[in-house]
Amino acid sequence: MNHRLDPLFKTIRDLRSFFEERGVHEVFTPLARPNPGMEVHLHPFQLYSTHSGQKLSLFLHSSPEFAMKKLLSEGMDKIYTLSSCFRDEPESATHRPEFLMLEWYRKNESYETIMEDCHELLLKLSNGKLQTQTLTIKEIFSNEASLELDQVSNVQDFYEWIVNEHSHLAPNSKELAGWTWDDLFFLIFLNIIEPKLKKYPALILKEYPSSQAALAKIKAEDSSVCERFELYLSGLEVANCFHEETSFEVIKKRFETQAQEKKNLYGYELPWPLEFMQTMENYPPSSGIALGVERLAMAIHKNSDLFLSSAEKTLYP
């Protein structure tokens, strides 16, 4: 029987087959967590439950990252999970509040190994048709926006370049005090560069600015960038990978910064990720990646109708 979601189900089967062939073990992680993740711009769904007469607050996770890193710290080495994740973001053709996430980690491996995984995975899913191309962020800005990022290392220089080259995008000079370098970066990336990524069938963009490291290592040879990459398929971002930072103090400082930014921008705070910080005391060198399964299936099968059926849409008006 043919069904609209057959391409999605086939993709899931192929993903499990891919990892089984490579000795990567499937694991299962809890969906409800005391802390769902510390990303500034990701908003969780909060749950409440009663335990022994006391109100207990939990969150649906935005990613299985914290739980999987705990498994690595306890001795596992090559693991993946495929499960639902939850993010309170506007619904679109490429996002719904509940979606399928594939996440995998390799202990004692760099993110170049994960790049090779992505290359082999796309070849398998596309029957050899998709060959990945790899560019750095600095290269894509140079190629597609004629901008050398090293020459706009501060807000004022970046702003002046935008005024000269793309004045229609430039923020009002009076408002510039509230803008960061990253704000200007994404202004150009989203408006000038990302629309041009549709011409790349499979593109890995690596070495994001160090200010966007999140939980990734800063590159030893160039401290202006971090060891992180994203995978795009015909302009659709489908995956985000880190060569994981393992320093307790570095992660603690980054979380403190993220928590303050979330409070300043959105007016709320999340509980401190105490359990995860305990994990970081014994966390091994590793790399990991999170991949949106529906987005992957949509790109592979050229099918834009794999997110919500009519019945499901009634649950997310």
Buried (B, 14 or more C-beta within 10 A) or exposed (E): EEEEBBBBEBBBEBBBEBBEEBEBBEBEBEBBBBBBBBBBEBBBBEBEEEEEEEEEEBBBBBBBBBBBBBBBBEEBBBBBBBBEBBBEEEEEEBBBBBBBBBBBBBBEBBBBEBBEBBBBBBBBBBEEEBEBEBBBBBBBBBEBBEBEBEEBEEBEEBBEBBEEBBEEBBBEEEEBEEBEBEEBBBBBBEEBBBEEBEEBBBBBBBBBBBEBBBBBBBBEEEEBBBBBBBBBBBBBBBBBBBBBBBEBEBBBEBBEEBBEBBEEEEEEEBEBBEEBBEBBEEBBBBBBBBBBBBBBBBBBBEBEEBBBEEEEEEEEE
